[in-house]
Amino acid sequence: MKRTKILIIVLVVFTSLLQAQRLKDIAFFRGVNQEQLIGYGLVVGLSGTGDTYRSTMTHQSIISMLKRFGVKVPELNFRTRNVAAVMVTATVPNASKQGAQFDVVVSSMGDAQSLMGGTLLLTPLSDKTGKVYATAQGPLSIGGFDVRTASGGRVSRNHALTARIPNGGIIETDIPGEIKDSTQVKIILKEPDFTTANNVALAINSIFQNAAKAKDASEIVVNVPQNEQSDITNFLATIEAVQVQRDVEARVVLNERTGTVVSGSNVQISPCTISHGSLNITIRSYPVISQPSSFSQGETVVFNNLVPTVEQEENNTVAITGATNVQQVAAALNSLKVAPRDIIAIFQAMKEAGALNAELIIM
């Protein structure tokens, strides 16, 4: 019996290649980007799914915390499964002010089974230098569940050892990130490209004459006009709204783990012929039971008789006379009716043959 094959091609037509984008969507100002924060904390309120006695760091953390509240607990008699040691991480914008809230991610460090229903205790968050800028606390949201029974059964959905706390972080100390030089600003592209950098400079110069110059593929230097220096915030807001034509390389991204193929709209296929055939080998088990005769003192033996079968599917051939967009490429490959993982092999072969005019990225 032939297998039903489904071709899954994810077609992403980058409209940004045809339409201009705001500068704030493809670049940022140097000195005004983001800051990563990290902290170590405890999650309480778990229903017996926390760290076990083997996680000594959890026990030490609980004892140290209780000492701060004047509670002394003998270490030898200390047992709990309702607490888990976690790492708390977050990314916040520079120039964030005191009182601003942000989301945090909580990840288990020990041997806890699930963080479902837990609450993060007050946790200080610091930057790479160790300076504390924020604190985090609140109930966890894991977006799933992980339930285990005493008999060993388990029902789970999503990953229960990582959670988020929406608006669980609060800035305690202003994070630096202001532009100190009001006479010059530097724009950094998120994806370096010489053509895009030049387009950014041209777009800015169309508003502020001779103000911008592309230094390299990722940096554009902008001299602030004298009449704009008194209100640098208004000037930066005007720059952020500038429409820029972004240039992107033609790429085909292949994910071998999921069989996903993502192709950009600039991908082109040179004239070529693709031939694809599938050989299916199936080994089925037909158990044979050997029953001894009466009073023979023999034993019943079960023998698995493995019978291989081979099915050769009909070869399909499609000729591509030259495709100019992803729709034409998809139509040609879809006519082969091959599986997603076979599509990955076809793209690789086309790249080796010089028929795929795009960068091939395998994840």
Order of alpha helices (4+ residues) and beta strands (2+ residues): beta-beta-alpha-beta-beta-alpha-beta-beta-beta-beta-beta-beta-beta-beta-alpha-beta-beta-alpha-beta-beta-beta-beta-beta-beta-beta-beta-alpha-alpha-beta-beta
